[in-house]
Amino acid sequence: MKFRLIAAATLALAITPLIHAQQWTAPTPEELKMTSFPEVPGADAIVLNKEEIDDDDMHVQYHYMRIKVLTEKGLKYADIEVDFNKKTDLSGYTIGEFFARTVQPDGTIVPFTGKGMDKVLEKDAINNYTRRAYTLPAAKVGSILEYRYTIRRDDHWFAPARWTMQGDLYIKNEHFLWKPTDKELVGTTRGGREHVSQRLTWAKSLPAGVDVVQHKTPTGRVQMEATVSDVMPFANEQYMPPIYSSRYHVFFYYTPYYNGKDYWDTEIKYWNSDTNKFTGNNGTVSSVAHDVTTGATTDEEKARLLYRYVMTLENTDYTRARSSQEEKKEIKSAEDVLKRKHGSANQIAMTYVALARAAGLKADSMLVADRSYLILDVTWQDISQLTDTIAVVNYGGQDHYLDPGSRYNSFGHLEWDHTISGGIRQDNKNAAQEFSMTPGEPYKYSHTSRVGDLNIADDGHMTGKVILTFEGSPALRWRHVALKNDDAELKDQLKKEIESLLPGGSEVSVASITNLDNGELPLKVEANVSGRIGNSVGSRVMLPSVLFENNSNPRFPHEKRDLGVYFPYSEISQDAVRYTLPANWTVDSAPVNQGTTYEKLAAYSLTSQQKANTITLRRDFIMGDIYFPNDKYKDLRTFYSDFEAKDHSNVVIKRSPATASTGAAPAGAQ
């Protein structure tokens, strides 16, 4: 959200630099001698001091950092990158002064005297996103890296502070100060609507015992401040909740609203109004809806036919950037989408709602958060948390959640990052709606099948075929990869995926890809494979019991973790691998049928079946939930460790005694 002065007169402010080259912190003997940090064993570096000061009336943001390097890997923190954006609409920001120095372990000081190197990240008619890189001199293990810089905003741009209090390093001491303006500001929100902001509010997630302190200066200016000590590094753990919702932070706002309910009621009404305008019925919408649903006898059939139709529209979120000519012709309605045969994901979703209504169905748009990125926080007064539009259609006496804006997503289902996500639902009367949650998908919806049929030759060489079949979320992932790449790149990525599952050195050739552009059918990939397999122990050879988990690492190697376990979606995976043995070789031992479960939420089984000169192994895995709080981690980890050990078991084959003295053993058994 942008803010400007309610009076348009130019500010004539003499901005005094906040940074001076001599403003440094003298290192203590303990800091100079430090070689490790017991609180974080193995840490590559720690932050000794961090400070951020925002002064809105001065249009300046001040940054200060001191980092102690503890290992060779920690030297990467001598490379500093700062982003800025020189905009043409007077709401840009640039880098002001930059000072830095390196303090050596013996106290020697090496000042930074160089210049930053700029790299343009993105540029258009308004924006010029640029990254400036600095490298501090003479950095070595044991050094203290110290730097300061300012960010200067354009004169009429006021930006409330956003404090991020947790990063990838331990922070010993950090201080935040925001000096908000006391002027009345004009803010611009959804649809270009303007309002006068006279109040302050904030959303926060803070360590225990820490809070935002509000106080006044002798001149009556309000200031917001927080001091934090001993903040552990943010654990970037596998299968963790959305990172944007997990770090310690404080987000401030200038607002015209009295409280959160006032904010959300008003913003939801605006969104309702804008969405109803976009989905309004007219001749084009009615005509298309009629043509598409002709012959349909039930509401569900109408909903399916309309869904199939909008999937034929070009979804520019996946296929390309809009041309400059298209940018000038802003899409303002469902009619525009239908006439131009293309639109963004959200525009296509709203167009589906318009068509459904024109066909006589009860249908609403719903604006939801993308939970791959964040979890909706209603205390955070910012509707931009809600980024993606889905459709809710009622047929058969109940609501059904559909995702027409997600290209190739199957009818009756949501893309995984829109499931179990908070959002707001459209209302024809523009009435404020309560927040609601989208449903989840059953584990059977996301299904992966991996089948291998391998012949083991007498010299240890394997040849055969692998078939991967994807349904639901796994299939949608690969279909979206295909949308953003050409056929050759898609095949190459699939080839690498299969190679990662097989023993090292295996050769893979993707033979066919079926149903790539039909989200209603399973996506099937067939590949021819060859290579060596198994390990020899004397006269015996060990083959992997679970071929496609042969290279897998433990999902949860650590005894403890900071955050709960958060899977993207529930799922089922099923493997079946048949080994055809060389003549005169037999199975010496194989896993007995075994399985394990976890709280009726997850299950695993591994079975084997021998027939003539073949052995077939089947592995089934079901994960029926997506979130496990930290107090469940120990038992969940035990469950995973148990079946992962079974995944790395072996089938042992041996040459029959009659031929033991001739021929070569497979897989390097010679």
LOLUM-361932 format. One record per residue (C-alpha): residue in three letters; x, y, z. Coordinates in steps of 0.2 Angstrom, whole numbers, padded with zeros to 4 digits, always signed. Each point is the difference from the previous one (the first is absolute). Layout:
# LOLUM-361932
ALAXYZ/...
# end
This chain:
# LOLUM-361932
MET+0000+0000+0000/LYS+0007+0017-0005/PHE-0003+0016+0011/ARG+0003+0018-0005/LEU-0003+0017+0009/ILE-0017+0006+0000/ALA+0007+0017-0006/ALA+0009-0002-0016/ALA+0013+0014+0004/THR+0018-0006-0003/LEU+0010-0003+0016/ALA+0015+0010+0002/LEU+0009-0011+0013/ALA+0019+0002+0003/ILE+0004-0018+0003/THR+0014-0003+0011/PRO+0010-0016-0003/LEU-0003-0012+0015/ILE+0016-0009-0004/HIS+0018+0005+0003/ALA+0015-0010-0004/GLN+0006+0002+0018/GLN-0015-0007+0008/TRP+0006-0017+0004/THR-0001-0012+0015/ALA+0016-0004+0008/PRO+0002-0019+0001/THR+0003-0008+0017/PRO+0014-0012+0003/GLU-0013-0014+0002/GLU-0007+0004-0018/LEU+0018+0000-0008/LYS+0005-0016+0008/MET-0016-0009-0003/THR+0002-0016-0011/SER-0017-0009+0003/PHE-0016+0003+0008/PRO-0007-0013+0012/GLU-0018+0005-0001/VAL+0001-0004-0019/PRO+0012-0014-0002/GLY+0008+0000-0017/ALA-0006+0017-0005/ASP+0009+0008-0015/ALA-0003+0018+0007/ILE-0011+0009+0013/VAL-0007+0018+0000/LEU+0007+0010+0014/ASN-0010+0015-0003/LYS-0014+0005-0012/GLU-0010+0016-0001/GLU-0013+0008-0011/ILE-0007+0017+0002/ASP-0014+0007-0011/ASP-0004+0019+0000/ASP-0015+0003-0011/ASP+0001+0019+0000/MET+0018-0001-0005/HIS-0004-0013-0013/VAL+0015-0011+0005/GLN+0003-0017+0007/TYR+0016-0004+0009/HIS+0008-0017+0001/TYR+0015-0006+0011/MET+0008-0017+0002/ARG+0014-0009+0008/ILE+0004-0018-0004/LYS+0013-0011+0008/VAL+0007-0013-0013/LEU+0004-0017+0008/THR+0003-0012-0014/GLU+0005+0001-0019/LYS-0018-0002-0005/GLY-0003+0016+0010/LEU+0010+0010-0011/LYS-0015+0001-0012/TYR-0007+0014+0011/ALA+0014+0011-0006/ASP-0010+0002-0016/ILE-0015+0012+0003/GLU-0014+0002-0012/VAL-0013+0015+0002/ASP-0015+0002-0012/PHE-0007+0016-0005/ASN-0013+0006-0013/LYS+0001+0017-0009/LYS-0018+0002-0005/THR-0008+0013-0011/ASP-0016+0002+0010/LEU+0009+0009+0015/SER-0001-0015+0011/GLY+0017-0007-0002/TYR+0015-0002+0012/THR+0019+0000-0003/ILE+0016-0004+0010/GLY+0007+0015+0009/GLU+0017-0001+0009/PHE+0009-0016+0002/PHE+0014-0003+0012/ALA+0009-0016+0006/ARG+0015-0007+0008/THR+0008-0016+0004/VAL+0007-0003+0018/GLN+0013-0013+0000/PRO+0002-0012+0015/ASP+0015+0010+0006/GLY-0010+0016+0000/THR+0008+0006-0017/ILE-0013+0011-0009/VAL-0002-0001-0019/PRO-0012+0013-0007/PHE-0011-0003-0015/THR+0005+0013-0014/GLY-0008-0008-0015/LYS-0016+0002-0009/GLY-0015-0011-0002/MET-0004-0009-0016/ASP-0018+0002-0007/LYS-0010-0014-0009/VAL-0017+0004-0007/LEU-0013-0013+0005/GLU-0015+0006-0009/LYS-0005+0015-0009/ASP-0016+0007-0007/ALA-0009+0017-0003/ILE-0001+0003+0018/ASN+0012-0011+0009/ASN+0019-0002+0000/TYR+0004-0014+0012/THR+0019+0000+0003/ARG+0011-0010+0012/ARG+0017+0008+0006/ALA+0013-0011+0006/TYR+0014+0004+0012/THR+0015-0011+0005/LEU+0009+0005+0017/PRO+0019-0001-0001/ALA+0012-0012+0008/ALA-0014-0011+0008/LYS+0007-0016+0009/VAL-0006-0012+0013/GLY-0001+0010+0016/SER-0003+0016-0008/ILE-0014+0012+0005/LEU-0010+0007-0015/GLU-0008+0017+0004/TYR-0010+0011-0012/ARG-0013+0013-0001/TYR-0011+0007-0014/THR-0015+0010-0003/ILE-0015-0002-0011/ARG-0008+0016-0006/ARG-0018+0001-0005/ASP-0007+0013-0012/ASP-0007+0015+0008/HIS-0019-0003-0001/TRP+0002-0019+0005/PHE-0004-0005+0018/ALA+0003-0019+0004/PRO-0004-0007+0017/ALA+0014-0011+0007/ARG+0001-0018-0001/TRP+0011-0009+0012/THR+0007-0017-0003/MET+0008-0006+0016/GLN+0006-0017-0005/GLY+0012-0005-0014/ASP+0012-0015-0004/LEU+0013+0006+0013/TYR-0001+0001+0019/ILE-0003+0018+0005/LYS+0008+0005+0017/ASN-0008+0018+0000/GLU-0012+0009-0011/HIS-0009+0017+0001/PHE-0014+0007-0010/LEU-0007+0017+0000/TRP-0014+0008-0011/LYS-0003+0018+0000/PRO-0017+0001-0009/THR-0006+0017-0007/ASP-0014+0009+0009/LYS-0007+0007-0016/GLU-0016-0005-0008/LEU+0004-0012-0014/VAL-0010-0005-0016/GLY+0001-0018-0003/THR-0005-0009-0016/THR-0007-0018+0002/ARG-0010-0012-0011/GLY-0007+0007-0016/GLY+0009+0017+0002/ARG-0011+0005+0015/GLU+0008+0013+0011/HIS-0003+0003+0018/VAL+0008+0011+0014/SER+0010-0010+0012/GLN+0001+0008+0018/ARG+0004-0016+0011/LEU+0013-0012+0003/THR-0001-0019+0002/TRP+0010-0015-0001/ALA+0001-0019-0001/LYS+0013-0010+0009/SER+0008-0017+0003/LEU+0013+0003+0014/PRO+0011-0011+0012/ALA-0007-0002+0017/GLY+0003+0015+0011/VAL+0002+0012-0014/ASP-0012+0013-0006/VAL-0001+0017-0010/VAL+0002+0015+0012/GLN-0009+0016-0005/HIS+0006+0016+0007/LYS+0001+0019-0003/THR+0015+0011-0003/PRO+0000+0017+0010/THR-0007+0008-0016/GLY-0015-0011+0000/ARG+0006-0012-0014/VAL-0006-0018+0002/GLN+0014-0013-0002/MET-0001-0019-0001/GLU+0014-0010+0007/ALA+0005-0018+0003/THR+0017-0007+0007/VAL+0003-0019-0002/SER+0014-0011+0006/ASP+0006-0017-0003/VAL-0011-0005-0014/MET+0003-0017-0007/PRO+0003-0002-0019/PHE-0016-0004-0010/ALA+0000-0018-0003/ASN-0002-0003-0018/GLU-0006-0018+0003/GLN-0007-0012-0013/TYR-0019-0001+0000/MET-0002+0016+0010/PRO-0015+0012+0001/PRO+0000+0014-0013/ILE+0015+0011+0004/TYR-0008+0016-0001/SER-0012-0004+0014/SER+0013-0008+0011/ARG+0014+0013+0003/TYR-0001+0012+0014/HIS-0006+0017-0007/VAL-0010+0016+0003/PHE-0009+0008-0015/PHE-0007+0018+0003/TYR-0014+0009-0009/TYR-0006+0017-0003/THR-0019-0003+0000/PRO-0016+0010+0000/TYR-0009-0014+0009/TYR-0004-0001+0018/ASN+0003-0019+0002/GLY+0003-0016-0010/LYS-0019-0003-0002/ASP-0002+0017-0007/TYR+0014-0003-0012/TRP-0005-0017-0006/ASP-0019+0004-0002/THR+0005+0015-0011/GLU+0013-0008-0010/ILE-0011-0016-0003/LYS-0015+0011-0006/TYR+0012+0009-0012/TRP+0006-0017-0007/ASN-0018-0006-0001/SER-0005+0015-0010/ASP+0015-0001-0012/THR-0002-0019-0002/ASN-0019+0002-0004/LYS+0004+0013-0013/PHE+0013-0012-0008/THR-0012-0015+0000/GLY-0016+0010-0005/ASN-0011-0008-0013/ASN-0001+0007-0018/GLY-0004-0006-0017/THR+0017-0008-0004/VAL+0000-0009+0017/SER-0018-0007-0002/SER+0003-0005-0018/VAL+0016-0010+0004/ALA-0008-0008+0015/HIS-0015-0005-0010/ASP+0011-0007-0014/VAL+0011-0010+0011/THR-0013-0008+0011/THR-0013-0004-0014/GLY-0005-0018+0003/ALA+0005-0001+0019/THR-0014-0007+0010/THR+0007+0002+0018/ASP+0009+0015+0009/GLU+0015-0011+0002/GLU+0001-0003-0018/LYS-0001+0019-0004/ALA+0014+0003+0013/ARG+0011-0013-0008/LEU-0003+0006-0018/LEU+0003+0018+0005/TYR+0016-0005+0009/ARG+0006-0009-0015/TYR-0003+0015-0011/VAL+0010+0012+0011/MET+0014-0012+0000/THR+0002+0004-0018/LEU+0003+0018+0003/GLU+0018+0006+0000/ASN+0005+0002+0018/THR+0014+0013-0001/ASP+0006-0004+0017/TYR+0008-0016-0007/THR+0003+0003-0018/ARG+0008+0018-0003/ALA+0001+0018+0005/ARG-0013+0011-0007/SER+0006+0011-0015/SER+0001+0019+0002/GLN-0015+0001-0011/GLU-0010-0011+0011/GLU+0006+0009+0015/LYS-0009+0016-0007/LYS-0016-0010-0002/GLU-0004-0003+0018/ILE-0011-0015+0003/LYS-0015+0007+0010/SER-0013-0014-0001/ALA-0004-0018-0004/GLU-0006+0006-0017/ASP+0017+0007-0004/VAL+0008-0017+0005/LEU-0013-0009-0012/LYS+0003+0011-0014/ARG+0019+0000+0001/LYS+0001-0019+0004/HIS+0013+0003+0014/GLY+0002+0007+0017/SER+0009-0002+0016/ALA-0003-0014+0012/ASN-0011+0011+0011/GLN-0009+0007-0015/ILE-0004-0017-0007/ALA-0007-0006+0017/MET-0011+0015+0001/THR-0006-0003-0018/TYR-0005-0018+0005/VAL-0010+0007+0014/ALA-0009+0012-0012/LEU-0003-0014-0013/ALA-0007-0011+0014/ARG-0012+0013+0006/ALA-0006+0004-0018/ALA-0003-0019-0001/GLY-0012+0001+0015/LEU+0012-0007+0013/LYS+0003+0007+0017/ALA+0019+0005-0001/ASP+0012+0011+0010/SER+0017+0006-0002/MET+0011-0003+0016/LEU+0017+0009+0003/VAL+0012-0011+0009/ALA+0018+0000+0007/ASP+0014-0010-0009/ARG+0005-0011+0014/SER+0016-0005-0008/TYR+0005+0018+0005/LEU-0010+0005+0015/ILE-0014-0004+0011/LEU-0014+0013+0002/ASP+0002+0011+0015/VAL-0016+0010+0003/THR+0010+0011+0013/TRP+0010+0006-0015/GLN-0010+0013-0008/ASP+0005-0003-0018/ILE-0012-0008-0012/SER+0015-0003-0012/GLN+0003-0015+0010/LEU-0014-0007-0010/THR+0007-0002-0018/ASP-0009-0014-0009/THR-0018-0002-0006/ILE-0010-0016+0000/ALA-0018-0004-0004/VAL-0013-0008+0012/VAL-0015-0007-0010/ASN-0015-0008+0008/TYR-0007-0016-0008/GLY-0008-0016+0007/GLY-0005+0010+0015/GLN+0018+0004+0006/ASP+0014+0012-0004/HIS+0015-0006-0011/TYR+0017+0009+0000/LEU+0007+0001-0017/ASP+0017+0008-0007/PRO-0003+0005-0018/GLY+0014+0013+0002/SER+0012-0015+0002/ARG+0004-0006-0017/TYR-0003-0019-0002/ASN-0007-0001+0017/SER-0013-0014+0000/PHE-0018+0004+0003/GLY-0007-0001+0018/HIS+0017+0003+0008/LEU+0012+0014+0005/GLU+0018+0002-0003/TRP+0009-0005+0016/ASP+0005+0017+0005/HIS-0018+0006+0000/THR-0006-0014+0011/ILE-0002+0002+0019/SER+0003+0018-0003/GLY-0009+0016+0007/GLY-0010+0012-0011/ILE-0015+0010-0003/ARG-0015-0004-0010/GLN-0009+0011-0012/ASP-0018+0005+0003/ASN-0012+0007-0013/LYS-0006+0013+0012/ASN+0017+0007+0004/ALA-0002-0005+0018/ALA+0015-0003+0011/GLN+0004-0018+0002/GLU+0008-0010+0014/PHE+0016-0008-0004/SER-0001-0018-0005/MET+0011-0015-0003/THR+0002-0010-0016/PRO-0002-0019+0001/GLY+0015-0012-0001/GLU+0001-0014-0012/PRO+0000-0018+0004/TYR+0016-0010+0000/LYS-0006-0010-0015/TYR-0001+0015-0011/SER+0019+0002-0001/HIS+0006-0016-0006/THR+0017-0005-0007/SER+0003-0017-0007/ARG+0018-0006-0004/VAL+0002-0017-0009/GLY+0016-0008-0006/ASP+0002-0016-0010/LEU+0019-0004-0001/ASN+0010-0014-0007/ILE+0016-0005+0009/ALA+0013-0007-0012/ASP+0013-0012+0004/ASP+0013+0013-0001/GLY-0009+0011+0013/HIS-0007+0012-0013/MET-0018+0005+0002/THR-0012+0005-0013/GLY-0019+0004+0000/LYS-0013+0012+0001/VAL-0007+0013+0013/ILE-0017+0007+0000/LEU-0005+0015+0011/THR-0018+0004+0002/PHE-0005+0016+0008/GLU-0017+0006+0006/GLY-0006+0016+0009/SER+0013+0011+0007/PRO+0016-0010-0006/ALA-0008+0001-0018/LEU-0004+0018+0001/ARG+0018+0004+0005/TRP+0007-0008-0016/ARG-0014+0008-0011/HIS+0005+0017+0006/VAL+0019-0004-0003/ALA-0006-0005-0018/LEU-0009+0017-0002/LYS+0016+0010+0004/ASN+0012-0011-0010/ASP+0001-0007-0017/ASP-0001-0019-0004/ALA+0018-0003+0001/GLU+0002+0009+0017/LEU-0014-0010+0007/LYS+0007-0017-0006/ASP+0017+0005+0008/GLN-0008+0005+0016/LEU-0010-0017+0001/LYS+0016-0009-0005/LYS+0010+0008+0014/GLU-0015-0004+0012/ILE+0001-0019-0004/GLU+0019+0000+0000/SER-0001+0007+0018/LEU-0011-0015+0005/LEU+0011-0014-0007/PRO+0018-0007+0004/GLY+0014+0012-0005/GLY+0006-0001-0018/SER-0017-0006-0006/GLU-0005+0006-0018/VAL-0017+0006-0003/SER-0009+0004-0016/VAL-0018+0007+0001/ALA-0010-0009-0013/SER-0018+0008+0002/ILE-0010+0012+0010/THR-0019-0003+0000/ASN-0014+0012+0004/LEU+0011+0015+0003/ASP-0013+0012-0005/ASN-0016-0008+0008/GLY-0001+0003+0019/GLU-0015-0012+0001/LEU+0011-0015-0004/PRO+0016-0007+0009/LEU+0016+0006-0007/LYS+0011-0015-0006/VAL+0019+0000-0003/GLU+0008-0015-0008/ALA+0019-0002+0000/ASN+0013-0013-0005/VAL+0014-0003+0012/SER+0016-0009+0001/GLY+0016-0001+0011/ARG+0007-0010+0014/ILE-0009-0005+0016/GLY+0003-0008+0016/ASN+0016-0003+0011/SER+0009-0017+0001/VAL+0004-0009+0016/GLY+0010-0016-0004/SER-0011-0010-0011/ARG-0015+0010+0003/VAL-0007+0016-0007/MET-0011+0012+0010/LEU-0013+0010-0010/PRO-0010+0014+0007/SER-0017-0005+0007/VAL-0007+0017-0003/LEU+0008+0006-0017/PHE-0007+0017+0000/GLU+0005+0004+0018/ASN+0018-0006-0003/ASN+0008+0017+0001/SER-0012+0008+0012/ASN+0007+0008+0016/PRO-0009+0001+0017/ARG-0014+0012+0000/PHE+0002+0005+0018/PRO+0018-0003+0005/HIS+0000+0012+0015/GLU-0006-0006+0017/LYS-0008+0018+0003/ARG-0007+0013-0011/ASP-0006+0018+0004/LEU-0016-0001-0011/GLY-0014-0012-0003/VAL+0000-0011-0015/TYR-0010+0007-0015/PHE-0003-0010-0016/PRO-0007+0008-0015/TYR-0014-0013-0002/SER-0005-0017+0005/GLU+0004-0014-0012/ILE+0002-0018-0004/SER+0015-0008-0010/GLN+0001-0017-0006/ASP+0015-0009-0007/ALA+0001-0017-0009/VAL+0017-0007-0006/ARG+0002-0017-0009/TYR+0018-0007-0001/THR+0002-0013-0013/LEU+0015-0010+0005/PRO+0013-0008-0012/ALA-0001-0018-0004/ASN+0006-0011+0015/TRP-0001+0014+0013/THR-0013-0001+0014/VAL-0006+0010+0014/ASP+0010-0003+0016/SER-0010+0012+0012/ALA-0012+0014-0002/PRO-0010+0011+0012/VAL-0015-0008+0008/ASN-0016+0009-0001/GLN+0001+0014+0012/GLY-0009+0016+0004/THR-0001+0015+0013/THR-0013+0013+0004/TYR+0000+0017+0009/GLU-0016+0005+0009/LYS-0012-0005-0014/LEU+0007+0014-0010/ALA+0014-0008-0009/ALA+0004-0018-0005/TYR+0014-0010-0009/SER+0001-0017-0007/LEU+0013-0010-0009/THR-0004-0017-0008/SER+0009-0012-0011/GLN-0006-0014-0011/GLN+0011-0013-0009/LYS-0005-0009-0016/ALA+0011-0011-0011/ASN+0016+0010-0003/THR-0008+0017+0005/ILE-0003+0009+0016/THR-0012+0015+0001/LEU+0001+0012+0015/ARG-0014+0012+0004/ARG+0001+0016+0011/ASP-0015+0010+0005/PHE+0001+0016+0010/ILE-0015+0011+0006/MET+0002+0017+0008/GLY-0017+0005+0005/ASP+0003+0017+0009/ILE+0010+0016-0004/TYR+0005+0007+0017/PHE+0008-0007+0015/PRO+0004+0011+0015/ASN+0016-0001+0008/ASP-0006-0011+0015/LYS-0004-0013-0013/TYR+0018+0001-0009/LYS+0008-0014+0011/ASP-0013-0013-0005/LEU-0001+0006-0018/ARG+0019-0001-0002/THR+0000-0018+0008/PHE-0013-0005-0013/TYR+0010+0007-0014/SER+0016-0008+0006/ASP-0008-0017+0002/PHE-0007-0001-0018/GLU+0016+0009-0008/ALA+0010-0014+0008/LYS-0011-0012-0009/ASP+0001+0010-0016/HIS+0019-0004+0000/SER-0001-0018+0003/ASN+0006-0012-0014/VAL-0005-0015-0010/VAL+0014-0013-0001/ILE+0002-0011-0015/LYS+0013-0014-0003/ARG+0005-0011-0014/SER-0006-0018+0001/PRO+0013-0013+0005/ALA+0000-0009-0017/THR+0006+0016-0008/ALA+0010+0008+0014/SER+0017-0004-0009/THR-0004+0008-0017/GLY-0006+0017-0006/ALA+0001+0017+0007/ALA-0010+0006+0015/PRO-0011+0015-0002/ALA+0003+0017+0006/GLY+0019-0001+0002/ALA+0000-0017+0009/GLN+0015-0006-0009/
# end
